[in-house]
Every structure is written in C-alpha cells, then in structure tokens.
C-alpha cells in the first residue's frame, strides 16, 4: 500500500510539456525555452530525469504576452 501512495504523490497534477513541445508552441528554439527557465519565467518539473513544464503554466505565459 505504501508503494501505491508514493507513486501517486510523485506524479504532478496536470498535463506536462517537454522543452521541445514548449518551443514548438511558441515557435522558438529549445535554447530559448531553457533561457526562460534560467530567468525563472518557466518552472521545470523533473519527470524521470527529463525537464518538463506544466501546460497550464505555458498557456498562462502565452496569455500574458499575447498581442
């Protein structure tokens, strides 16, 4: 029972996007997305050693900078 609880606690809520998916979403290179992370514009979540971003956060960022 503990194993099942631990697995549920480790998985973040919401959909996740990879660096490449975020870059495609904004039409930029992955290097720029990593720059946003360094400037704390986006907050990464580590999933199995891979940096991913919450879709809600990406959409919020897009809404902030929409024309």
C-alpha positions in Angstrom: 0.0 0.0 0.0 2.8 2.4 0.7 4.3 1.9 -2.8 1.0 2.9 -4.4 0.7 6.0 -2.3 4.3 7.0 -3.0 3.7 6.7 -6.8 0.6 8.9 -6.7 2.4 11.6 -4.7 5.3 11.8 -7.1 3.2 12.4 -10.2 2.5 16.2 -10.7 -1.1 17.3 -11.4 -2.0 18.5 -14.9 -0.5 17.8 -18.3 3.2 18.2 -19.0 5.1 19.5 -22.0 8.7 18.8 -22.9 11.2 21.5 -23.8 10.7 20.7 -27.5 6.9 20.9 -27.2 7.1 24.3 -25.5 9.5 25.6 -28.1 7.1 24.5 -30.9 4.1 26.0 -29.0 5.9 29.4 -29.0 7.7 29.0 -32.4 11.1 29.4 -30.8 14.2 27.2 -30.4 14.6 24.9 -27.3 17.6 27.0 -26.2 15.2 30.0 -25.7 12.9 27.9 -23.5 15.9 26.9 -21.4 16.8 30.6 -21.1 13.3 31.3 -19.8 13.9 28.6 -17.2 17.2 30.2 -16.1 15.4 33.6 -15.8 12.6 31.9 -13.9 9.9 32.7 -16.4 9.1 28.9 -16.5 9.5 26.4 -13.7 10.6 23.0 -14.7 9.4 19.7 -13.1 11.7 16.7 -13.2 10.0 13.6 -14.6 12.2 10.6 -14.9 15.3 12.8 -15.3 13.7 14.9 -18.0 12.7 18.6 -17.6 9.0 19.2 -18.4 6.7 22.1 -17.8 3.1 22.2 -16.7 0.8 23.0 -19.6 -1.2 25.4 -17.5 1.9 27.5 -16.8 2.9 27.5 -20.5 -0.6 28.6 -21.5 -0.6 31.3 -18.8 2.7 32.6 -20.1 1.3 32.7 -23.6 -1.7 34.7 -22.4 0.5 37.2 -20.6 2.4 38.0 -23.8 -0.4 37.7 -26.3 -0.9 40.7 -28.7 
